[in-house]
Amino acid sequence: MGAADLDPPRGHLHQGAVYTGVPLLWYTDVALALRWQDDREPGQLRVERATHDPDAFRDSHLAVAWARRQAVVVLSPRQELGRGAIRALAMHGYREEERLGRARARIERGEVPEFVHVTGNERLGWAEGVVALTQILELPRSLFEGGYVPGVEQAASLSDDTLALVLARLRAYLALVDRGRPRR
Amino acid sequence: MARTAVTLSISMPAPTRKLLDGLREGRPVSEYVRGLVEQDAARRALTSPAMARLELARARHELPAVWLREHRPDLLEPGRGNPSVEPLDGATAALDRLKLIALGPAPR
């Protein structure tokens, strides 16, 4: 199945560029909206549970979400890089994710369709891990241009062959079409 | 090739034959033409729903058998777990005037 190798960073935004420190957002376990308290307390935002509110998030509502820094690889081709939103795939290290680490041998053999093994690169200070084909993200371009939050850095670049491997594996993964039976 | 395969003979002018020989780069004509047919089917799959289904079925057939296992646990799930945010329900955040102007709801 092959593994993905890393080259040094090219220093500009491009397909296959690997960035570290990118804050990714997660949904919270219960839906929480941030609402303006114009009537009672002007200038204040109040966190309100939206679990039973059919009107929640219909306008431009603020919401509560988790954020965590993560490494990502840019998926958008050159034609998309001028847009406000960039597509990317999340990357994970075997050391940080215990279950991932236990499945490492199977991932390296290409038996786990949703992950592409990425070899470590001591020179780049990069530990072995995976590209997660399940986590297709849409991120603001400003994140990659340093204008959103400090600490986002281009750490490496996928080689041309490796980028081809990731794209081919993503295509194959998306061909896993099986609507099957309803989940119980 | 399966025993049910049908042999086709194709006639073409000499310049086209020369072009074909250049394009197939040493591959047998039959292999090259079969590849062309599959490529064309894949290209059409981008617009025709019926062809798209055929293309996906073909692609799925080529996937490693181990990928088709029924049960595949989410290996990232534990790392994605976060503490409950329920205690935040009812919390308030005060904003200064500048932020209020920038973030305030659009007038109705």
Chai-1 contact restraints between the chains, C-beta under 6 A:
chainA,res_idxA,chainB,res_idxB,connection_type,confidence,min_distance_angstrom,max_distance_angstrom,comment,restraint_id
A,T28,B,V85,contact,1.0,0.0,6.0,A-B,restraint_1
A,D29,B,S84,contact,1.0,0.0,6.0,A-B,restraint_2
A,V30,B,E86,contact,1.0,0.0,6.0,A-B,restraint_3
A,L32,B,V85,contact,1.0,0.0,6.0,A-B,restraint_4
A,W36,B,P105,contact,1.0,0.0,6.0,A-B,restraint_5
A,G43,B,L95,contact,1.0,0.0,6.0,A-B,restraint_6
A,G43,B,L100,contact,1.0,0.0,6.0,A-B,restraint_7
A,Q44,B,T92,contact,1.0,0.0,6.0,A-B,restraint_8
A,Q44,B,A94,contact,1.0,0.0,6.0,A-B,restraint_9
A,L45,B,A93,contact,1.0,0.0,6.0,A-B,restraint_10
A,R46,B,T92,contact,1.0,0.0,6.0,A-B,restraint_11
A,V47,B,L88,contact,1.0,0.0,6.0,A-B,restraint_12
A,V47,B,A91,contact,1.0,0.0,6.0,A-B,restraint_13
A,R49,B,D89,contact,1.0,0.0,6.0,A-B,restraint_14
A,W66,B,N82,contact,1.0,0.0,6.0,A-B,restraint_15
A,E97,B,G79,contact,1.0,0.0,6.0,A-B,restraint_16
A,R99,B,L75,contact,1.0,0.0,6.0,A-B,restraint_17
A,L100,B,L75,contact,1.0,0.0,6.0,A-B,restraint_18
A,A103,B,L75,contact,1.0,0.0,6.0,A-B,restraint_19
A,E111,B,V66,contact,1.0,0.0,6.0,A-B,restraint_20
A,P113,B,W67,contact,1.0,0.0,6.0,A-B,restraint_21
A,A175,B,L56,contact,1.0,0.0,6.0,A-B,restraint_22
A,A175,B,A59,contact,1.0,0.0,6.0,A-B,restraint_23
A,A175,B,R60,contact,1.0,0.0,6.0,A-B,restraint_24
A,V177,B,L56,contact,1.0,0.0,6.0,A-B,restraint_25
